[in-house]
Amino acid sequence: MKVTVYAVGRMKAGPEKLLADRYFERFAKSGQSVGLEFSGIIEIAEGRAQTANERRREEGQKLQAQLQPGAALMLLDERGKNFSSEDFAGRIGLLRDSGRKALVIAIGGADGHDQSLRDQADLMVSFGALTWPHQLVRVMLGEQLYRTATILSGHPYHRS
C-alpha cells in the first residue's frame, strides 16, 4: 500500500525538518518489507481566504484533487481517536490487508480540516488533547509510521 502524507503548510529548514526527514527515511526503508511504500509528502500553502471556514474549504478542495479513487483517507484531527502505537499500526495493517492500494494521511492547516473531509475520512487520529505545532506533528507522524513498520515486522524497536 502506498502511503502519502499530505500537509497544509511548508516545513522550513531546521532541526525539526531534519528529525522528521530522518523518521520518514527510516519508514521508507523499513515499510517496504511489510507492504508499505512511502510515496512522500505533498505540501500546499495555507489558504488565504478571509474566514476559517473558507480557508478549510479551500485547503480541503486541494486535498480532494490529490485523492486517487479508492485511496483510504486518514486525518490527523483534534476530534480524532487517540490510539496506542500498536492500535495505530494495527489500523494501518488492516487497511493494507483489506486491499487498499493507497493511504493518504492529512495534516490540516491551523484551522483544521473541512467537515467534508471529516465526513469521508476512513479514520481520524488525534495525537492527544494538546495542540501541537505543525513541525512537531510531522516529526511525530514520521516516527509513528516508522514505529508502525517495526511493529508490523516484529522488529524490537517498539517495546510493548
C-alpha positions as CSV (number, residue, x, y, z in Angstrom):
1,M,0.0,0.0,0.0
2,K,1.4,3.4,-0.9
3,V,1.4,5.9,2.0
4,T,1.4,9.6,1.2
5,V,1.5,12.4,3.7
6,Y,-0.5,15.5,2.7
7,A,0.4,18.6,4.7
8,V,-1.0,22.1,4.7
9,G,1.9,24.3,5.3
10,R,5.6,24.1,4.4
11,M,8.3,22.7,6.7
12,K,11.2,25.2,6.9
13,A,14.8,24.1,7.2
14,G,15.9,23.4,10.8
15,P,16.2,20.7,13.4
16,E,12.5,19.7,13.2
17,K,12.8,19.1,9.5
18,L,16.0,17.1,9.9
19,L,14.3,14.9,12.5
20,A,11.1,14.5,10.5
21,D,13.1,13.6,7.4
22,R,15.1,11.1,9.4
23,Y,12.0,9.2,10.5
24,F,10.3,9.4,7.1
25,E,13.5,7.9,5.6
26,R,13.5,5.1,8.2
27,F,9.9,4.4,7.3
28,A,10.6,4.4,3.6
29,K,13.3,1.8,4.1
30,S,11.5,-0.4,6.7
31,G,8.0,-0.1,5.4
32,Q,8.7,-2.0,2.1
33,S,9.2,-5.3,4.0
34,V,5.7,-5.1,5.4
35,G,3.9,-3.9,2.2
36,L,4.0,-0.2,3.0
37,E,5.6,2.1,0.3
38,F,6.3,5.7,1.3
39,S,5.3,7.9,-1.6
40,G,6.5,11.1,0.0
41,I,5.0,14.4,1.3
42,I,2.8,16.7,-0.7
43,E,2.8,20.2,0.7
44,I,0.4,23.0,-0.1
45,A,0.4,26.6,1.1
46,E,-2.2,27.6,3.8
47,G,-5.4,29.0,2.5
48,R,-5.6,32.8,2.1
49,A,-9.3,33.3,2.5
50,Q,-10.8,35.7,5.0
51,T,-12.5,33.3,7.3
52,A,-11.5,30.0,8.9
53,N,-14.4,28.2,7.2
54,E,-13.3,29.4,3.8
55,R,-9.7,28.5,4.4
56,R,-10.7,25.0,5.5
57,R,-12.9,24.6,2.4
58,E,-10.1,25.9,0.1
59,E,-7.5,23.6,1.7
60,G,-9.9,20.6,1.6
61,Q,-10.6,21.1,-2.1
62,K,-6.8,21.0,-2.8
63,L,-6.6,17.7,-0.9
64,Q,-9.7,16.3,-2.7
65,A,-7.9,17.0,-6.0
66,Q,-5.0,14.8,-4.8
67,L,-7.0,11.8,-3.7
68,Q,-7.0,8.8,-6.0
69,P,-10.2,6.8,-6.3
70,G,-10.2,4.1,-3.7
71,A,-7.5,5.6,-1.5
72,A,-8.0,5.5,2.2
73,L,-8.0,8.8,4.0
74,M,-6.7,9.3,7.5
75,L,-7.0,12.8,9.0
76,L,-4.9,14.0,11.9
77,D,-7.5,15.9,13.8
78,E,-8.1,17.0,17.4
79,R,-11.5,15.4,17.2
80,G,-10.0,12.1,16.2
81,K,-9.4,9.0,18.3
82,N,-6.3,8.7,20.4
83,F,-4.7,5.4,19.6
84,S,-1.8,3.4,21.2
85,S,1.1,2.8,18.8
86,E,0.0,-0.9,18.5
87,D,-3.6,0.1,17.6
88,F,-2.3,2.7,15.1
89,A,-0.1,0.1,13.4
90,G,-3.0,-2.4,13.5
91,R,-5.3,0.1,11.7
92,I,-2.8,0.7,9.0
93,G,-2.2,-3.0,8.7
94,L,-6.0,-3.6,8.4
95,L,-6.2,-1.1,5.6
96,R,-3.3,-2.7,3.8
97,D,-4.7,-6.2,4.3
98,S,-8.2,-5.2,3.1
99,G,-6.7,-4.5,-0.3
100,R,-6.4,-0.7,-0.1
101,K,-3.8,0.4,-2.6
102,A,-3.2,3.8,-1.1
103,L,-3.4,5.7,2.1
104,V,-3.3,9.5,2.4
105,I,-2.6,10.9,5.8
106,A,-3.5,14.5,6.0
107,I,-2.1,17.2,8.4
108,G,-4.5,20.1,8.3
109,G,-3.8,23.8,8.5
110,A,-4.0,26.0,11.5
111,D,-7.9,26.0,11.2
112,G,-8.1,22.2,11.0
113,H,-9.9,20.1,8.3
114,D,-13.1,20.9,6.4
115,Q,-16.2,19.0,7.5
116,S,-16.5,17.4,4.1
117,L,-13.1,15.7,4.6
118,R,-14.0,14.6,8.1
119,D,-17.2,13.1,6.7
120,Q,-15.3,11.0,4.1
121,A,-12.3,10.0,6.3
122,D,-11.7,6.4,6.9
123,L,-10.0,7.2,10.2
124,M,-9.5,10.4,12.3
125,V,-6.5,10.2,14.6
126,S,-5.6,12.6,17.4
127,F,-2.1,12.9,18.9
128,G,-3.7,13.8,22.2
129,A,-5.7,16.7,23.6
130,L,-2.9,19.1,23.4
131,T,-2.3,21.4,20.5
132,W,0.9,20.7,18.6
133,P,2.9,22.9,16.2
134,H,2.8,21.7,12.6
135,Q,6.6,20.9,12.7
136,L,6.3,18.6,15.7
137,V,3.2,16.8,14.2
138,R,5.3,15.9,11.2
139,V,8.1,14.6,13.5
140,M,5.6,12.6,15.5
141,L,3.8,11.2,12.4
142,G,7.1,10.2,10.8
143,E,8.2,8.4,14.0
144,Q,4.8,6.7,14.3
145,L,4.9,5.5,10.7
146,Y,8.4,4.1,11.3
147,R,7.2,2.5,14.5
148,T,4.2,1.0,12.6
149,A,6.6,-0.7,10.2
150,T,8.6,-2.1,13.1
151,I,5.6,-3.3,14.9
152,L,4.2,-5.0,11.8
153,S,7.5,-6.7,11.1
154,G,8.1,-7.8,14.7
155,H,11.2,-5.7,15.0
156,P,12.3,-4.9,18.6
157,Y,12.3,-1.1,18.1
158,H,8.9,-0.9,19.8
159,R,8.9,-2.3,23.3
160,S,5.4,-3.0,24.5
